[in-house]
Amino acid sequence: MQTDPSQGVADAHRAGVSAGVAEDVGRAADAPASAGGRGAFVTLEGGEGAGKSTHARLLAAALRHAGYDVVQVREPGGTPIGEALRSILLAPESAALTAEAELFLYEAARAQIVAEVIAPALVRGAAVVCDRFTDSTLAYQGAGRGLDPVFIAQANELACAGVAPDLTVVLRPAPSGAAAAEEGLRRACGTGGADRLEQAGLAFHERVNRAFEELAETQDGRRVSVVSDGPVPATAHAVAAAVQGLFPQLSAGDVDAALDGEGHLR
Ligand code: ATM
């Protein structure tokens, strides 16, 4: 199943995951979250050190301040089974994990969080903000590990059972390329020991970053690219502007309310 990592992950994604949105949780991508009483599903994606986790938390806080019912989750994880799988996936002791086994563990964690958390939240009308989702599998297991992106798109589709993000914010470091991969890894590892994925090497993370760039450039109406190279508040406002069409009640004041005086999550 290993393929040329340069094979287009974006093409595979268009062929696969974009297929279906289950009737009970689906909504038009450009319809505001309040329309029809259905929720909205936003994912944040990007390579190491792009600031996804910070901006997922800030966006969730701003949306809560704006009055939305918000469920904030991360992948892999977000359920007891998903967190157990996350421990296996990230532990340096899991060095023997094959690329195929790794893919299925990510998809297993995803199937669990979709069924247990994301689909019920969307049915109830909540805003779901997820730190990483299907695009990470295309970038890491597709471009990074060299697994077949068409198969990954199909596995993503199976795990998601018809649930698909309404909008994906791809956070992109500037400059791109090797310098970004190196700087991102330095930042990601700076807060503790490197996990198994962070230990995968610079060339791996360059392929991952390139895949995110390619995905961000697909004109499928779902992904929005936000450059994340300046102060946190500037990026937080850019992320809020990117999702504003889905959340009409969200204002710049809600973003400011989520930030403390030093530009961190209050
Ligand atoms: P965070 O550190 O962003 O929480 O993500 C956990 C790791 O899982 C991250 N790698 N590192 N370093 C990206 C990786 N990952 C995949 O490889 N495939 C996936 O499908 C997902 C959701 C995450």
Boltz pocket constraint, residues with backbone or C-beta under 6 A from the ligand:
constraints:
  - pocket:
      binder: B
      contacts: [[A, 48], [A, 74], [A, 75], [A, 76], [A, 106], [A, 131], [A, 132], [A, 133], [A, 134], [A, 136], [A, 137], [A, 138], [A, 140], [A, 141], [A, 195], [A, 196], [A, 197], [A, 198]]
      max_distance: 6.0
